[in-house]
Each structure stands twice: as C-alpha cells, then as structure tokens.
Amino acid sequence: MNRTDRAHLEGERGFLKRELPEIPETAWATRMSLESRLREVEAELAAHPVDEREPARVQLTFKGRPVVGTHGIVADFGAVSVHRFTDAIAAMASSLSAPLKASGPIPDRDLHQMIITGTALGSFGFELEEYRAGQLSLDETSPVAVALDRTQHLLQGTLGTDEELADSAFEIDERALDKVRAFLKTLADADAVCTMVFGDSAVRFSDVSQVKQSLARLGRDNLRETEERHVGELLGVLPKSRSFEFKKVEGKEILRGKVGPAVEDIDALNGMLHRPMSLRVMVTRVGQGRPRYLLLETPTPEPAAP
C-alpha cells in the first residue's frame, strides 16, 4: 500500500471514530454500519503496511534584503536561489554513482528532482520534497536524501574548523562543489542569509558576512584539490564504509581514505591486497589541515620489485 492510499484510509478511520460517539442509541442501524466499516478499514490497514519510503524533505528559509519579513520574498531572488539549491542537490545526487563531467547536462537530472510543496514558517522560505513519478521503494537508497545530508554537512563545515570542512568536502565531486558555491554566491550577492533544515538538523547563517566567509572558505585557494598517483600496496579495504589503507613504497607512509563512486566492485579490491599497485587519488586540503584521500579508480598492478 502506498502512502497516499494509507493516508486516505487513516483519514476515514479518524472520521469514523469521531462520528460513532455522536450517534444516538436509537440509530442502531447507522451505528452498526459505521462499526462494520471501521473494522474493515482497520483490517485493511493492518494487512497492508506501507511499502514505500517517505520522500526526502527539506526546509529552506531566507532573511535579508530580498525578504519582506514573513510576508514574502522578491520573486527573482526566490526563483534563482531555489534553482541554485536544487541544482546543487541534483549534481550531488548524480555524482554518487559516477564522477561528473566538467560541463554538459547533469546525468539523470530527472531522477533527482525536487518540488516545492509549500512555504516554510520562520522568516520566509519554501518546503521542498524529493519527487519521483513512480513509487519510492523501501529498499531503495535515496540519492536525494544523501545529497541533502552531504550539502547540509558541507555548509556546516564552512562554519567550522579547517578539519571539519575537509571532512565534509573531500568526497564531494568538484562540479557539485561549484554548484554549492553558486548557491552561496547568490545569497551573498543579494545580501541574504538562509537556514537549511533537513531531518533533525539545521544549519544557519546568522549574517551576510558569514555567508561571504563560507563562500571564501570554499574557494579553490583555500579548499585545494589535486590528483596524485602513489605506488605501494593496499593494506585493507572495508566495503561497507568504502574506506581503504595504502602503504606507499616511498617513506612507508600509510594513506587512509575513501573509495570513490567510480570504483563499482569494491569487494574486488580485497583481492589486490599486499601486491605492488599504483593508486590514483584526489587529495583534498583545507588551509593548513591534514590531507584527505579519495580513490578515483581501481588500482593498477605495478611490476614486482626485482
């Protein structure tokens, strides 16, 4: 049973329970009819639990120059800011399955759509919801929900330490990062701030200077990403957390990082342990913080040392 059908039945059950106490004892036929229908509704609800998951939802509220209290928001700013935000979410969601090209359409954009379902209270903003034309399977991981969580974590990271920002940014595709930068720039250019509420967490920008500071901290001169190749051996891979350990030949340094989405058969990596391998990684550094490593592709064998 999908959520719409269940909501209709739950609504009917509530109506029947409210009506029954109001029926006079003399109207026994009406009472018996309503009681019979109530039993039918409750039996159907018990026999058919929800077989689809809740869509991911987020609240995005704004304050600042383009916002008129709780009354409204300048249409141009509202349209552009929501577009920039949903564009970032779509890019983030698409990048979970494969790295994004530097330009061109975002793959599977139609699978990562969000719709506006209402206005959000507290200043002025919008309630947005993941949209799929079909049913959302309980067994299906929601890329949109993961993207919303990563975006919220990233925005919160821009308000924290260099280490917190690096932790929140190093698994994010560069093009998705650009989309988040574009969203923050839209806020900064309009002298606006926002609050993002997703799940049980919220990230808030208190003033425009904080937005500008976050945008600067996401800048390429502060958040630096470079590709590197290292030769050594894989020491271990944890498929569930998609994490790895690698010992370099030079200096015997141990690299610890995450396995990127381009590596589909992560279990196969455990068959490559303790062999000479060449590793291609994206290295993310924020300020003077320690580097984070993201494995970009399946390691390639290296000739054994003579």
Secondary structure, 3 states (H helix, E strand, C coil): CCHHHHHHHHHHHHHHHHHHHHCCCCCHHHHHHHHHHHHHHHHHHHHCCCCECCCCEEEEEEEECCEECCCEECHHHHHHHHHHHHHHHHHHHHCCCCCCCCCCCCCCHHHHEEEEEEEECCCEEEEEEEECCCCCECCCCCHHHHHHHHHHHHHHHHCCCHHHHHHHHCCCCHHHHHHHHHHHHHHHHCCEEEEEEECCEEEECCCHHHHHHHHHHCCCCCEEEEEEEEEEEEEEEECCCCEEEEEECCCCCEEEEEECCCCCCHHHHHHHECCCEEEEEEEEEECCCCCEEEECCCCEECCCCC
